[in-house]
Amino acid sequence: PQNLANTAWAFAKAEVPHPALFEKVADRIVALDHLRTFKSQEISNVAWAYAKMEVTHPPLFEGLADHIAALDHLDAFNSQTVANTVWAF
């Protein structure tokens, strides 16, 4: 999970548009169907990166939203990860 999140985050932070890369990363995250193994920072980084680069991938964002909504609590999310995630949506 960290490698996927870091890749998306790095390209967005550097403001390097690469639609094919973002599509592949999102497809991989969705295909793996294991968001439960993502840490809150990784979820936040993924959401932020896609929003920052204005890349849409509805299945990815649906998966992120469903995962977050299913959590019993948001204790693992600090104020920055919450803010970045909410901003992305």
C-alpha positions in Angstrom: 0.0 0.0 0.0 2.7 2.5 0.9 4.5 2.2 -2.5 1.2 2.9 -4.3 0.3 5.8 -2.1 3.9 7.3 -2.2 4.0 7.0 -6.0 0.8 8.9 -6.5 1.7 11.5 -3.8 5.2 12.1 -5.3 3.9 12.8 -8.8 1.2 15.1 -7.4 3.6 16.9 -5.1 6.0 17.5 -8.1 2.9 18.5 -10.2 3.9 16.0 -12.9 0.8 15.0 -14.8 0.9 11.4 -16.0 -2.7 10.2 -16.6 -1.6 6.6 -17.5 0.4 6.3 -14.3 -2.5 7.6 -12.1 -4.9 5.2 -14.0 -2.7 2.2 -13.4 -2.1 3.0 -9.7 -5.9 3.5 -9.1 -6.7 0.3 -11.0 -4.2 -1.6 -8.9 -5.6 -0.3 -5.6 -9.1 -1.1 -6.7 -8.1 -4.6 -8.0 -6.3 -5.5 -4.8 -9.4 -4.7 -2.8 -7.4 -4.4 0.4 -7.9 -0.9 1.6 -8.1 -2.3 5.1 -4.3 -2.7 5.0 -3.8 1.0 4.1 -2.8 3.3 7.0 -4.7 6.5 7.4 -1.7 8.5 6.0 -1.7 6.3 2.9 -5.5 6.7 2.3 -5.1 10.5 2.8 -2.1 10.6 0.4 -3.9 8.7 -2.3 -7.1 10.9 -2.0 -5.0 14.1 -1.9 -2.8 13.1 -4.9 -5.8 12.4 -7.2 -7.6 15.5 -6.2 -4.5 17.7 -6.5 -3.9 16.4 -10.0 -7.6 16.6 -10.8 -7.6 12.9 -11.8 -11.0 11.2 -11.6 -11.3 7.6 -10.9 -14.8 6.9 -9.5 -14.1 3.3 -8.4 -11.1 4.4 -6.4 -13.0 7.2 -4.6 -16.0 4.9 -4.0 -13.7 2.4 -2.5 -12.0 5.0 -0.3 -15.3 6.4 0.8 -16.8 3.0 1.6 -13.7 2.0 3.5 -13.7 5.2 5.6 -17.4 5.0 6.2 -17.1 1.4 7.4 -14.5 2.2 10.1 -15.7 2.0 13.7 -13.7 5.1 14.5 -11.4 7.6 13.0 -8.8 7.5 15.7 -6.0 6.6 13.3 -6.7 9.8 11.3 -5.0 12.9 12.7 -6.2 16.4 11.9 -4.0 16.6 8.8 -5.1 13.3 7.3 -8.7 14.2 8.0 -8.3 17.6 6.4 -6.5 16.2 3.3 -9.0 13.4 2.8 -12.1 15.7 3.2 -10.5 18.2 0.9 -10.0 15.5 -1.8 -13.7 14.7 -1.8 
